[in-house]
């Protein structure tokens, strides 16, 4: 049987990478760190500031690395973080 040759999809150069918009409700965070620990792209890290609960909420390291997987939103027990997809215009990367 001949070896199968894989080609990229025909329209792959026209597909735009979605951009993330991450929102953190800092005073709602209890500092569990789940969002930091389970982010596959390491977009978040612990900040130096202290919120109303006396803990260090997460801060965004590099929003452009976010793949909008939703893990942070799913694992947050306090609903203190959520992610939206920014509307894509001409400035989106290919």
Residue pairs with C-beta under 8 A, 6 or more apart in sequence:
13 94
14 94
15 94
16 88
16 92
16 93
16 94
17 92
17 93
17 94
18 68
18 85
18 86
18 88
18 92
19 64
19 85
19 86
19 88
19 92
20 43
20 63
20 64
20 66
20 67
20 68
20 83
20 84
20 85
20 86
21 63
21 83
21 84
21 85
21 86
22 43
22 44
22 60
22 63
22 66
22 72
22 81
22 82
22 83
23 81
23 82
23 83
23 84
24 57
24 58
24 59
24 60
24 80
24 81
25 79
25 80
25 81
26 49
26 51
26 57
26 80
27 51
27 52
27 53
27 57
28 78
28 79
28 80
29 51
29 53
29 55
29 57
29 58
29 78
29 80
29 81
30 53
30 55
30 77
30 78
30 80
31 51
31 53
31 55
31 56
31 57
32 76
32 77
32 78
33 46
33 58
34 72
34 75
34 76
34 77
35 44
35 58
35 71
35 72
35 75
35 76
35 81
36 44
36 45
36 46
36 58
38 71
38 72
38 75
39 71
39 72
40 67
40 69
40 71
41 65
41 66
41 67
42 61
42 65
43 60
43 61
43 62
43 63
43 65
43 66
43 72
44 58
44 59
44 60
44 61
44 72
45 58
45 59
45 61
46 56
46 57
46 58
46 59
47 56
47 57
47 58
47 59
48 56
49 56
49 57
49 59
50 56
51 57
57 80
58 81
66 83
68 83
68 85
70 83
72 81
72 83
73 81
73 82
73 83
